[in-house]
Amino acid sequence: MGVVVDSAPVILLSGLGQFHLLRERFAEILIPPCVEREVVAEGQGRPGQRELQDAIVAGWARRSPVVDQALLVRLRRPTLSLADSEVIACAIENGRATVVTDDGALRRLCREEQLPVSGTVGVLVRARLDGKIQALKPLLDQLIAEGFRLDPRGDVYREALARVGEQP
């Protein structure tokens, strides 16, 4: 089964030089048109643009437009962008696929819809546990330095490091 990936994890993992972790973790990533537009068309020259284009050409990232427009309408929320609604609709249409997103409102709706959800930190934790990366802390610290909203004194940061046996 594929996984639907939102824009931020594509951009963030690419910025870390770790976009390949998506391929190593998931057999196929599904890309709604909104994600491709945000990362490729609007993200010219920025992290993620080339990586996502290459993944689509290579065939392990697949464009997956939403077919059921009524589903898209049902999922609309004032706290979600149209793009976020498209991501979750894509996951539902593709066999209740896992959603990889860092957006809090989208994560809440995924839980309401009983969809599996992960984020950039979750992908990095799994990669560390699987021996795909040597250390988690430097990558988390780099994300923070680049503006990712992750409190180094907060639970997510500390629990991620504890899970892989690293110290804050």
N, C-alpha and C positions, 0 to 999 in steps of 0.2 A: 504494500500500500504506500502511496505517496504521502508527502507532508506538504502542507501549504505554508509558504514562508512569506512573512510580511517584509516590508522594505527595510526597516531598521536593522534587523539581524543580518541581512545581506550586506548592507553598508558597513555595519560595525565589524563583522567578521572579516570583510574584505580589507578594511582599514588596519586590522591587526595582522593581515597576511594569513588569515586562517579560514578563508572562504571554503577551502577544500574539505573542512570538517563536516560541512553539510553533506557532501557526497559520500564521505566515509561513514557517516552515521545513518543516512537515509538513501535508499536505493534510487528514489526519484523525488525531485522537488517540483511541486506544482506552483505555477506563477500566474496569479490573476492578472488581467490586463492593467489594472491600476498599479500593481507593484512594478511591472515592467516599465510602465510609463514614468513612474517616480524615479526609479533607479537608472534606467537607460536613457530615456528621452530627456528628462529634466535633470539628470545627474551627469551630463556629459563631462568627462574629465575627472570625475570624483570617484572615490572608492565604491566598488560594486558595479559600476557601469560595464567595464570590460569583462569582469568575472562573470556577471550574469549573462551577458551576450555570448561569451564563450561556452557557458554551460548549456544554453539553449541550442547553440549550434552543435555541440557535442551530443545532445540528446538526453542528458541526465536531468536537465531542467526542462519542463514542458509547460507551454502556455495552456492555461485552463480557464477559459471564459465561463462566467456564470450563465446557465441556460434558463433557469427558473426565475423569472423576474418577480413573481409573486413572493418567492422566498426572500429575495433581496429587499423588497418592500417591508416584509414582516420583520426583518432583522434591523431595520433602520432605527436608530436611537439618537436623541439630541446630543449625546456625548460621543458619538461615533461619526467619523467621516464616511463618505460614500465608499472610499477605498477600504476602510475597515469592515464595512458591511459586506463588501465584495470578497474579502479574505475569508470571512466566516462562512458565507454562502458557498464559496468554492469548497471549503472543507466538508460541509454537509453533503454537497452534491457528489463528492468523491469518497463516499463510504465512511463519513465521519472521521476524516483524516486528522492527524495531529496538526495543530497550528503553532508555528514558531513566531512569536511576537513579543515585543517589550512594552507594548501599549497597555496600560492598566485597564482602561475601559473595555478594550477588546478581550483581554484576558478574563475579565469578569463575565462578559457575555459568553465566552467559550465555556466557562464553568456552568453558567445557567443552561446552556445547550448541551451540556455533558460531553463536550469535546476535549480530548487530551490537548494539553497546552504546555509549551516550553518557551524558553527565551534564549537570548544570547548567552547569559550566564549558565543556563542549563546545558546548552550545547558545549560550552567550555568545560564544565564540570564533567560531563560524560566523556569528553575527549581526554581529560586528565586521568580519569578512572580507567579508561581503555589504553592508556599509555601513548596516546597520539600527540600529546604535548608534554613537555618536561615539567612545567610549573604553571599553576593557575594564577597565583598572586601577581606576577608581573603583568599579565594580560588584563586582569581586573584593574590594576592600578593605571595601566595605559588607557583603558576605557574611561576611567574617572578623569584622568588628565585631559582627555579629548572632549569632555563635557557630558559623558554618559551619567545619568542620574542614578548613582549608586553610592550610598553613604558608607565609607570605610569603617565606620563605627556601628553600622546598622546590622540587623539580623541577616539579610540576604548575603551580604559580603562575608560575614563571620561564619555563617552556616555553610556557605559554599566552600570556604577554605577548610573548615573542620571536616566536611564530608570527604575531602581528598587528602586529609592529614597534613595540611599546611597551617602555619601560624599566621595570624593577622599582622 
